[in-house]
């Protein structure tokens, strides 16, 4: 399994949102559904530099059997107002893809 670095996450933020970012903190998140853990890991919190609407970005990497390693970088906007909310939104997006 490949180690994810801050540089990897900053590159993902740049690729997805077109801005550089400064690391702020790491937040442990555990998301459960029907009593089972569906995601557990560290979410890295960044301040995007020069983004027109977002003051924070939440980023992490994960590995799946079918897609290998992929990155998530969710902007602090609307209902995404915390690392926990970012993980929930990412899980919801993933479920929509699988159901389509």
N, C-alpha and C positions, 0 to 999 in steps of 0.2 A: 504494500500500500504506500502510495506517495505521500510525503509529508507536505502539508500546506503551509506556506510561509505568508507573512504579512505582504510581501511583494506580490505573491499570487493573488491575494484578495484585493490589493490595491489595483492590480491589472484588471481584475474582473470588474471592479467598480468603474474603471476607466472605459473598458470595452462596452459595458452595459449602459452607462450613464454619461459618458463623455467628460468626466472630470477627475482630477486627482483627489486624494483624500488623506487625512491625517488620522492616525489611530488614536482612540480615546480610552477604551477599556474593553475587557472581555467579560461577558456575562454568561453564566451557566443557565441553560434552558432545558427543561424537560416537559415534553408535551404528551399528554395522555388522552386516550379515547377509549371509552367503555372499560375503564380500569386497566388498560394496557398501555405501556409506554410505546408511542409511535415514533418519537424522535427525542434524542438526548444528545446534547453536545454544547460546545462553546460558540456563542455568537460574538463576533468581533464588531465593536461599535466604532464608526469612523465619522469625522466631520468632513463632508465633501467641500472641496475648494472651488468656489465659483459656480456652483450649481444654482440655477435661477430660482428654484422653489424649495429645495430640501436643505435642512440644516443638519440632518443626521442620515447615516446609512448603516444598515445592518448586514453583515456579510459572513458567509461560512461556505465550506465545501462539504460535499458528501459523495459517497461512492455507492453505486447501485450495480447489480449484476448485468443489467441490460445496457446501461449508458456509461459505465465506468465513472470516473471522477468528473463531477460538475460543480459549478459555483453558483451561489445565490447571492444577490446584492439587492436588497430591498430598501427603497428610499423611505424616510420618515415623512409620510404624507397621509392625510385622511385617517382611516382606521388603523394604519400602521404607525403606532405611536410608541412602540417599545420593542425590544428584542423578542419578547414572547409573542407579540402581535405579528411580527415579521415572520416568525416560524409558522404560526397558524395560517397566515396568508399564503405562504409558500406551499404548505401541505394542501390547502384548498385548491391552489392552482394545479398542483400535481394530480389531484383526484379528478379535476375537470378534464385533464389531458387523457387520463386512463379511461374515463367514461365515454369520451368522444369517439 
